[in-house]
Amino acid sequence: MPWLDLLLGFTICVTAGLALIARDMFRAVIMFIVFGLLMSIAWVRLHAPDIALAEAAIGAGLTGVLLLDTLGYLRRPFGSRVDNPDDPT
């Protein structure tokens, strides 16, 4: 199915471009996660399931969660406490 491979390659390129030009950081992180998942599908199509699993787990999964967590810290107001905001000390 060469049309599927062409569509997958085109979608990977579009997703990478959208991740690069996104003005909203949340949208860029989501596009990065989608890019990683599409790359893992491409590795499966290339008959490399070990690399596909690593790409899905590390590239899309772990890195995506870390980026979303970092984005949550960046959106928090400066000087706010994480532990207990009601604690006056």
N, C-alpha and C positions, 0 to 999 in steps of 0.2 A: 504494500500500500504506500506508494511513494507520495500520494497526495496528503496522507496523514503526516508523513515526515516533513513535508513542505509546510503544512499548516502549523505543525508543532514548532518548527524553526522560526517561522514568521511570528508566531505568538510569543516565543521567547524573546525575540528582538524587540517587539512592541512593549512587552512587559518591562524589559530592561530600560528602554527609553522612558517609559512612564515613571519608573522608579527614580530615574535621574532628574527628570524635569518637574517632578511634583513639588508644588509650593508648600503643601501641608505635610508635616513630618509624619503624621499618622498614615496618610495615604502612601507615602514613600516606603514606610516600613511594611505595610500590607502588600505593596507591589513587590518588595524584596522577598517576602515570604512566598508569594505566588510564583515568582521567578524561580525560587529554589525548588518548589514542587514540580514546576514544569521541567526543570533541569533533571530532576530525578526520573521523570517519565521519559525524557530523552535518553538517559543512561539505560533505562530498561529496554528501550527500542534498539539500543546498540549492543544488547546482550551482555550488559555489565551490571548484574543485580547487586553485587557487593558495593560498587560505587554509588548506585542508586539509593541503597539503604543509608549509606553514610551521608549522602547529599540531603536526603529527606530528614534524617535525624539531626545532623549538625547544621547544615546550611539553612534549612527552612525552620526546623524545630527549635533547637537550642539558641541559635543566633537570633531568630525572630522573637523568642520570648525575652531574651536579654535586651534587645532593642526596644521592645514595647515597655519593659520595666524601666529602662533609662528614660524613655519618653514620658513616662508617668512622673519620674523624679524631676524632669525638666519643666513640666507643667505645674508643679507644686509651687506655691508662693515662696519667695525667698525668706528664710528664717523660720519657716514652720517646722515643728518638731514631728517626728514620726512616732516616737514611743508612746507618749501620753500628752495630748495637747491640753488637757485640763490641769496638768501639774504646773504650779506656778514657779517652780525652781528651774 
